[in-house]
Amino acid sequence: MRALPVLVVALLLSAAVGAAGGLGETAAVERSPDRTGTAPPALDDPTVAQTDDNGSSPGQINVLDVPAGSVERSGVDEHYVDLGPSVGLSANATTERFRTLAMVERVQRAETTELRRERLRTALRDLETAVDDLDDRQTAAVEAYGQGELTARELLVVLVRISIVGEELGERRARLEALVADTRGFDVDRGRLASIGNRLSAFDGPVRAHARAVLDGEAAPHRFYVATGSASVVVSTVVDDAYVREAYRGDLRNGAGDAIELEVALDIVADGYPVIWNTTREQTQVFGGGETYPVRIGHSRGDLTAFVDSDARLVYAEHQRHPLEAVVADRRLEATGDGVRLVVNHTYPGGPVQVQASDPTTGDPVDATVRVKAGPTPPERIGTTGSDGTLWTLSPNRQYTVTVEARGENVSTVVAPGEPPRVVPRDRSGDGVNGTPTSTATTSVADLHIR
């Protein structure tokens, strides 16, 4: 294992979803003699330390993505407020809340301590099964979208539903944790409940949160990028002044691993995201326990949560957020008309694209209408550049044409989407890793509750 920069790990063994002070298995970061720093912080006083900037120049930040050539279906679509999904999402949340309350009541009404223990064991098994079911539902939805059985909007609705269920299961986990702590002579593996919470946090990312706000009518219509592959899904959008992205690679999960050292999880993330690891990191946290290790990094160009599978020893999911001012749009195309100059700075499929319109003589910004044409469909109006002459949008996963219309003329340029700087899974077979990532879906499209 290579040496890490000076770092104090915030060991939060309670699940990322749920109440603090949980039952996570006690662990510590081992420090070799050549490392500096004191003993790991106490569990009730987690600390994080600022890390050093090595002065490297900005580069593209790696992203977890569907493997090259493996995208089954993708698209960029605008999703409008729809009363149907909104009502359904509320019903979804209420149903799961009732189930949590029913679980609590059933345990509390046990007439003997032994019966209470048995009901707690049953509730814990049921909770783990429910988390497995979320994996199955997501994989089924991804496959249905890839086969054309779901639209992009319907897939987003399913992903939002999964995040709602995951949120309530996190609350159920917290309630169960409290009941266990209040039961005399009853003990649970400290990593078991932590593992449940860590897994659930992968289903509740920033893109789903914004999609839920759009579907609930709490946010204006937005364009979302969706791409799927085998048991894999990537969704992204631009929200206000930030680019947000989620990726889930079910094909990389084993889901049955033993605990790993916290520094192993950090090393895996450092290998996968070198640009982030080599920039200023204001916070670096690893959440230990069970089969999933979320690693959260707040850095000078945004924030990342990477989910490490302890058996495969790979990052299988990520949540990223980057302020647009920190995005490196490093592919520049230009076209100039009589009265308008167009500049397109683009990145990769699903990544942010900056469209700028200006006066070719003075350089002053021009408020222009922006249209994008990808494939055989007619050009789609996506907005205007406004008073600052700039509009941010998302790149399709194919060649596309950007056109600006202003001052009585149209100016266009053709954009090749390029390739993202992918996180490349490192072969860790020599680290004692057994098995191969697998994913099996047993949920049918009819069970996804899209409406």
N, C-alpha and C positions, 0 to 999 in steps of 0.2 A: 504493500500500500504506500503510495507516495505521500510525502509530508504535506500537510495542509498549512495555509497561512494561519497566523495567530487568530484564534477564534474561540469565543465562548458560546457553547451550544445551549440554547434554551430547550431543555428536555421537558416537554409537556406530554406526559404519558396519558393524561386524560384525553379522550377522543376530541378531535377537532370540532365535531358536532356534538353539542351537549354541554352539561354543566362542568365547571372546573373541579379539580380535586378528585379525580376518578381513580380507577382501579388498575391503571396501567402498571406493567411489571417494572419494578425498580431497575434502573440501568445507569451506567455512567460512561462517559467518554474516556477511554484509556489514552494516556499521554505518554509517548515514548520519551526517553531522556533528552532527545534533541528538540522537543517541543517546549515552548514556554507556556506559562499560564498556571493558574491555581487549580485546585480541585473543582470538579463540576459543581454548579450551583445547586442549592437545595431545591427540592421539588416545589416548595411553597414560595420560592423567591426566584423565578426564572430570570435570567439575565441574557442580554445580547450585547455584543461588542461590535463597534465599527471596525471594518477591515480596511486594509491598505489598498490604495489605488496604485497600480503599477505603471500608470502613465501611457498605456497603449492607446492608439488612435481608435475612434469608433469604427465598428464593423457590424455586419449583419448579425443579429442575434439568432441563434439556432432555434428551430421550432420542431416539435414532434409532429410528424405528418404521415399521411398514407404513403406507403412506399411508391417510388417512381414507377409508372406503368401499371399500378394496381388500383387506381381510382376507378370505381365501377360507375359512379354517377356524381355529377357536381352541378352547381348553379349558384347564381346570385339573384336573389329575389327580394322584392319589397313586400312586407307583410303589414296588413292593415288591421285596425281594431275590428274584432268580430265578437259579437255578443255570445255566440255559441261556445267557443273555447273558454271565454271568461267565466261563464256560469259553470261549465264543467270543471274548471280548475278550482273554483271555490268548493264545489261538491267533493272533489277529490280530497282537498285538505280536511274538510269536515269529517269525511268517512274515516280517514286515517287517525284523526284526533279521537274519535269515538272508540276506535280499536285500542288506542293507548289507554284511555280511561277505563275501558273494560278490563284490560290486563291488570291495571293497578287495583281495581276493585276486587278482581278475582283473587289476587294475592292477599290483599288486606283482609278478606273475609274468610281466609283459611282458619279452621277451628283449632288446629294444632300446629305446633312448630314444624313437625315433620311434614305435614300437608303443605304448609307454607313453603318449605324448602323444595318440595316436589314441584309445586306450581312455579316457583322461580326457575328451576331447571327447565321446565317446559317452555316458559316464556323466553328464556335465553335461546333455546333451540329454535323456537318459532321466529325469533328476531333474526338469527343467522340465516334461516331459510328465506326470510323476506328480503334480506340483502342480496342473496344469491338470485332471487327472482328479479330484482332490479337489473342485474347483469343480463339475465335472459331476455327481459323485455327490451332493453336497449339494443342488444344484438339482433333480436327479431325485427325491430323497427329499422335498424340500419340495413338489414338484408332486404326488407320490403321496399325501402326507398331505392336501393340499388337495382332492384328488379322492376321498378316502375309502378309498384303497387301503392306507394304513398307519394304525395307531393312533398316539396320542400317544406311548405307550411305545415302539413300534417306531421312530418318528422319533427319539426320544431315543437309542435304541441306535445308530442309524446315525450320529447326530451325535457320539456318544462314539467310535465306530469311526473316524470321520474324524479326530478329535483324536489318537487313538492312532497312526494312520498318519502324521499330520502331525508328531507328536513324533519318530517314527523317521526320517522324511525330514529333519528338522532335524539329527538325529545323522549321517545320511548326508551332508548338506551340509557338516557340520563335518569329517567324515573326508575328504571330497573336497577341501576347502580345504587340509587338511594335506598331502594327496598332491600337490596342485598346487604348494604351496610347496616341496616336496621334489623337484621335477622340474626338472632343469637346462634352461634355455632355453625354458620354457613359461610363458606369461602368459595371464591371463583378465581380462576387463573387471572392474574392481574393484567395480562396482555390481551385477554379475550375480548373484553368490552372495548378496550382501546383500539383493537384491530377493527371492530365493527365501525366505530366512529371515523377512523382513518379512511376506510373504504367508502363510507357514505359521503365524505367531503369531496370525493372525486366527481360525484354526480351533481354538485351544486356550484357551478362556475359563473363567471361574470356575464357570459353571453346568454346563458339560460335565464339569469336574473333579469337581464334587459328584455329578452323576448317575452318573459312573463309580464313585465310592465307594459309592453306594447299590446299584448293580447288582452290585458286587463283594461286598456284604455288610459293608462297612467303615463304613457310616453307616446310621442308622435311616431308615425310609421317609419320603419327603418329598413335598410337593405342588409340582408344577412347572406353570408357565404356558407354553403353547405357542401361537403364532399365526403363520400363514403368509400370504404374498401372492405375487405374481409374483416368482420367484427370490429371495424374502425370507423370513427366519425370525427370530422373536423368542422367546427362552426366558428365564425368570426363576424365582427361588425365594427363600425366606427360609432362611438357614443360620445357626443359632445367633442371634446378635444383629445380623445384617447382611442387607440386601437386595442380591442380586446379579442382574445382568442382562446378556444378550448380544443383540446385534442384528446381522444381516448382510443388506445390501441389494445382492444381485447385480445388480439392475436399474440400479444407479448406477455400476457398474464399467465402465471401458473396458479396463483391463488392458494397455495398450500405449503408455504415455506416456513422454515423455522426463523427465529429471531436472528437478526444480524447486528453487528456493531454499528453504532451510529455513524462512525467515521466512514464505514463502508458505503452507507447511503450518501453521505456527503461527497465521497470520491466519485460515485456513479454520476451524480449531478454535475460535479466539476468537469468530468470528462465530456458529458453531453452538451454543456453550455459554457464553453471556454470564454466567450466574450463577456458573459455575465460574471463568471467567476473571476475574471481579470479586470473588473472595473470596481468602482467604489460600491461597497455593499453596506448599507446602513443597518440591515438586520439579516441574520441568517439563523433559521430555526429548523430543527428536525424533530418530528413528532414520532417517538418510538413506540414499538409494541405491535406484535402480531405480524401479519403477512404484508401489510402496506405501510410504507414510511413516507409521509408527506414531508418535503423539504421546501420551506418558504424562504424566499430571498427578496428583500426590498433593496433595490439598487438604484444607481443614479439615473437609469433610463427606464424605470418602471418597476414592475414586480413580477415574480414567477413563483408558482407552486408546482413542483414536480413530484409525481407519485412514483415511488420505487417499489417494485415487486421484490420481496425478500428472497424468493426462491429463484426466479429468473435473473434477479439482480440487474434489472433494466428499468428505465423510466417507461411506464406504460400509459401515463396520462399527464397532462399539463394544463395549467391555467396561466395565461400571460396578459399583462396590461402594459401598454407603452403610450405615454403622452405623444401626440403627433409631432410635437416640436423635437422629440428625441428619436423619431423614426428615421432610419437611414434609407431613403428612397434613392437608390444608387444607379438606376438605369434611366437615362435622360433621353427624351425624344423631343424634337422641335419641328414646328411647321409655321410658316408666316404668310399671311395674306396682305392685302393692301392696307387694312386698318386694324388687324388683330394678329397678335403673335400667340401661338399655343405652345406650351411646354408641359410635357407629361413626365413626371418622375414616378417610376413604378418599382415594384418589388418582386412579388411571386404570386402564384394562384392563392386566392384568399387573403393576400396581404394588402396593405394600404397603397392607394394610388393618389398622387397629388396632381391635380389639374390646375394649371395657371393660365390666365388670359391677360394680356397686356397690350399696350400701344407699342407697335414696333419701332416708333421713332423716339418717344419720350420714356418708355418703360413704365408709364403709369398703369395701374390695374384697370382692367375692363370687366364690367359686369356682363357675363356671357352665359347663355343657356348651354348646358352640357348634355350631350347624348352619347350613349355607348351602344355599339352594335357588336354582338357576339353570336356568330353562327347565322343561320338562315332567317332568324326572326327580324322584324323591323327594328330600327334604332329605338332605344328606350331613353326617354328624358329622365335624367336623374337629379337635376337641380340646376342651380346657377352659381357662378363664382362669387357673386356678391361684391360688396364695396372694396374688399381687399384683393379681388381677382383670383381667389383660390377656393377650390372645392376638393375635399377628400372623399374617395369612394373605395370600392373593393375590386380587386382584379379577378376576372373569370379565369377558369382553368382551360383557356384556349386562346387563340389569337383573337384580338378584338380591335375595333376602331373607335377612337375618341374624336368627337366633333364638337367644336364650340361655334355658336352662332351669335354674332353681334355686329352692329354697324352695317347691317345689310349683307353680310357675307358669312359663309361657312368655311371653317378651316379644320382639317382633319389630319390625323396621323394613325398609322397602324402599329399596334403594340403586340409583341410576342411576350407571353406571360413569364417566361423564364422558369428557373427552378429554385425552390426554397433552400435555405441553408439547413438541411435536415439534421436532426439528432441521429447519429449513427450508433445503433446498439453495438456495444463492444462485446466480443466473445469472452465470456468469463467462465468457460468450461474448466479452466485450470484452477478456478477458485472453489472447486468442490460443489458446483451447482449440478443438481440432478434434474432430469426430466426436461420436457419441452413445453413451451407455452401452448395452451389449448383453450378453446372456447366453444361451448355448445349452447345453442339456443333451443328452448323447448316451447317458447311462447308463440302463438299464432297471431296473425295480423288482426284477427277479430277481437283478440283480448287486449289490444293496445289502447282502447278507449280514446279515439282521436277527437270525436265531436265535442 
